[in-house]
Every structure is written in structure tokens, then in C-alpha cells.
Amino acid sequence: VQLQASGGGVVQAGESLRLSCAASGRTLRGVAVGWFRQAPGKEREFVAASTRTGGGALYSNSVKGRFTISRDNTKNMVYLQLNSLKPEDTAVYYCVADASIISSSLSNGAAWDYWGQGTLVTVSS
């Protein structure tokens, strides 16, 4: 699976942004998808994931209630809606995919097989 993330940019605190991730190489049906981020000087951090069936979603506590992950399997696309952005959300955001990951490993970056290139989100105060 090849993943191409886009949609990053510079916004002010409180504003919204939608990230997109285009997948190619295979259908996303039956594939778990997710987002991680890495802020300057910090470790990579789990953001959100959608299970292989698409019937469940997991969010980190830091984004729960503000970010929403969605997917369109017909278009092979994954989205991350970012609302009420804060300066601490500034990071490079990466989309991920895996056809065999189990639900208990969704927040573990090492468990994901496929990574896209990142898209930078900068939130100014």
C-alpha cells in the first residue's frame, strides 16, 4: 500500500483543517488506517485510527472530541478532520495502514506496516 498525505498548512489557534490520505496499491476494505504525528524535538505520537472493518475508531486523549477520522473505501481515501486546533497540535502528520493489525495495537506505531510521507500542520497562537 502506498500512502500520500496532503492538506497540511498554517492556521491560527481555534481554526480547522482537514487532512487527506490517498491510498494506492490495494483497496482499503478490510485495512486498518490511522494517523500519527511528530512534533519538532518530540517522539512520534498516536493520533487516531479506524479499525479494519471501519466500524470503530480510537483517539488519543489529547485529540478526542476535536479530531475525527473517516474513510471512503470507494475512493481509497482516509481523512482526519482537525477542529479547535491548538499550538501544541503543530506537527508533521503521517497516515498509516495495515491489513493485519489487531485492535489492541492500533496506538503502537511499530505495529503499522505502511506509512505515508508526512504533511506539516502549523498552528499559531
C-alpha positions in Angstrom: 0.0 0.0 0.0 1.3 3.4 -0.9 0.0 6.4 1.0 0.1 10.1 0.1 -0.9 12.6 2.8 -1.9 16.1 2.0 -3.9 19.1 3.4 -1.4 20.5 5.9 -0.9 24.2 6.3 -0.6 27.1 8.6 -3.7 28.0 10.7 -4.4 30.0 13.8 -5.5 28.5 17.1 -9.1 27.6 17.1 -9.4 27.1 13.4 -9.9 23.8 11.5 -8.1 21.8 8.9 -8.8 18.6 7.0 -6.0 16.2 6.1 -6.4 13.7 3.4 -4.6 10.5 2.6 -4.8 8.8 -0.7 -4.0 5.1 -0.8 -3.0 3.1 -3.8 -1.8 -0.5 -4.5 -4.8 -2.2 -2.9 -8.3 -1.5 -1.6 -8.7 -0.1 1.9 -11.5 -2.5 2.5 -10.5 -4.7 5.4 -7.5 -2.5 6.2 -7.0 -0.5 9.3 -5.9 3.1 8.8 -4.7 5.8 11.1 -2.8 8.9 11.8 0.3 9.6 13.8 2.2 12.9 14.3 5.6 14.1 15.3 6.3 17.5 16.7 9.7 19.1 16.5 12.0 17.6 19.1 9.4 15.1 20.3 8.7 11.5 19.8 6.1 10.2 17.3 2.6 10.1 18.8 -0.5 8.2 18.0 -3.5 10.4 17.0 -6.3 8.3 15.6 -7.2 5.0 13.9 -10.1 3.3 12.2 -10.3 -0.4 12.6 -10.1 -2.9 9.7 -13.9 -3.1 9.5 -14.2 0.6 9.7 -16.8 0.1 12.5 -14.7 1.5 15.3 -12.3 4.4 15.9 -9.7 5.1 18.5 -8.4 8.5 19.5 -5.6 9.7 21.7 -6.8 11.6 24.8 -5.1 14.8 23.5 -7.3 15.0 20.4 -10.5 13.2 21.5 -13.5 15.4 20.9 -11.6 17.7 18.5 -10.3 15.4 15.7 -12.4 12.9 13.6 -11.0 10.2 11.5 -13.1 9.0 8.5 -12.6 6.9 5.4 -14.1 6.4 2.0 -13.2 2.9 0.8 -14.8 3.6 -2.6 -12.3 6.3 -3.2 -9.5 4.7 -1.2 -9.2 7.8 0.9 -8.7 8.5 4.6 -9.4 11.8 6.3 -8.6 13.5 9.5 -10.7 16.5 10.5 -8.9 18.7 12.9 -11.1 21.2 14.8 -10.3 23.6 17.6 -6.7 23.5 16.8 -4.1 24.4 19.4 -0.5 25.4 19.1 0.5 22.0 20.6 -1.1 20.3 17.6 1.8 21.6 15.5 3.5 18.6 14.0 4.1 16.5 10.9 1.1 14.2 10.4 1.6 10.8 8.9 -1.1 8.4 7.7 -0.7 4.7 8.2 -2.3 1.5 7.0 -2.1 -2.2 7.9 -4.2 -5.2 6.9 -3.5 -7.4 9.8 -3.1 -5.1 12.8 -5.1 -6.1 15.9 -7.2 -3.5 17.7 -5.1 -3.6 20.9 -2.1 -2.5 18.8 -3.6 0.5 17.0 -1.8 3.1 19.1 1.6 1.3 18.6 3.5 2.9 15.8 5.8 -0.1 15.4 2.8 -2.3 14.7 1.8 -0.5 11.4 3.3 -1.8 8.2 2.6 1.1 5.8 3.5 4.8 6.3 2.9 7.7 4.1 5.1 10.8 3.8 4.1 13.5 6.3 2.1 16.7 5.9 3.0 19.6 8.1 0.4 21.3 10.3 1.4 24.5 12.0 -0.9 26.2 14.5 0.0 29.7 15.5 -1.3 31.3 18.7 
